[in-house]
Amino acid sequence: MEDHMPESHKKFIQWNANRFISWAQSVGTHTAVAVQAILNSHKVEQQGYRSCMALLKLADKHGVIRLEAACARALSYTPRPSLNDSNHRTGSA
């Protein structure tokens, strides 16, 4: 199956929902809820992997405290946060 995948998708083969959720739980409860919401928002779970990776990698740039606070804030607005339009909201390119 891997042979037929685009290169950009192959890097997610070793990932699964439990791995993303575990990583998110190491950041905090709100981050774990946000990751679970992202995974649940797709008909095919794997379609959410890229968004989960992007969200969790924000901890590298901004730190786990800020990521957890941002997830808590996002969850205060909606039970189903997403990364849609995140560049617009953060002002990054």
C-alpha positions in Angstrom: 0.0 0.0 0.0 2.9 2.4 0.8 4.2 2.1 -2.7 1.2 3.8 -4.1 1.1 6.7 -1.6 2.4 10.2 -2.5 5.7 11.0 -0.7 4.0 13.7 1.4 1.7 11.0 2.9 4.3 8.4 3.6 5.8 10.3 6.6 2.5 9.8 8.5 2.5 6.0 8.1 3.9 5.4 11.6 1.3 7.7 13.1 -2.1 6.8 14.4 -4.8 8.4 16.6 -3.5 6.9 19.8 0.0 8.3 19.1 -1.3 11.8 18.5 -3.6 11.7 21.5 -0.8 10.5 23.7 1.5 13.3 22.5 -1.3 15.8 23.0 -1.9 14.5 26.6 1.7 15.2 27.4 1.0 18.8 26.6 -2.2 19.0 28.5 -5.9 18.1 28.8 -7.2 20.9 26.5 -4.6 20.0 23.8 -5.7 16.4 23.9 -9.4 17.4 23.6 -8.5 19.6 20.6 -6.6 16.8 18.9 -9.4 14.4 19.5 -11.9 16.9 18.0 -9.7 17.3 14.9 -9.5 13.5 14.4 -13.2 13.2 14.9 -14.0 15.9 12.4 -12.8 13.8 9.4 -14.7 10.9 7.9 -11.4 9.2 7.5 -9.3 9.6 10.6 -6.0 9.8 8.7 -7.2 13.0 7.0 -6.7 14.7 10.4 -3.1 13.7 10.9 -1.6 16.6 9.1 -3.7 19.1 11.2 -2.8 17.2 14.4 0.9 17.3 13.5 0.7 21.1 12.7 -1.1 21.8 16.0 1.3 19.8 18.1 4.4 21.2 16.4 3.3 24.6 17.6 4.7 23.6 21.0 8.2 23.6 19.4 7.8 27.2 18.3 5.7 28.6 21.2 6.1 26.2 24.1 3.7 23.8 25.7 2.2 26.3 28.1 1.1 28.6 25.3 -0.2 25.7 23.2 -2.3 24.4 26.1 -3.6 27.9 26.8 -4.4 28.4 23.1 -6.3 25.1 23.0 -8.2 26.0 26.1 -9.2 29.3 24.6 -10.2 27.7 21.3 -12.3 25.1 23.2 -14.0 28.0 25.1 -15.4 29.2 21.7 -16.3 25.8 20.1 -16.2 22.2 21.1 -14.8 21.4 17.6 -11.8 23.6 17.0 -9.9 23.3 13.7 -6.8 24.8 12.1 -8.8 26.4 9.3 -7.7 30.0 8.7 -5.1 29.7 11.4 -2.6 31.7 9.4 -5.1 34.5 9.1 -5.8 34.6 12.8 -2.2 34.4 13.9 -0.9 36.8 11.2 1.7 34.4 10.0 2.4 33.6 6.4 
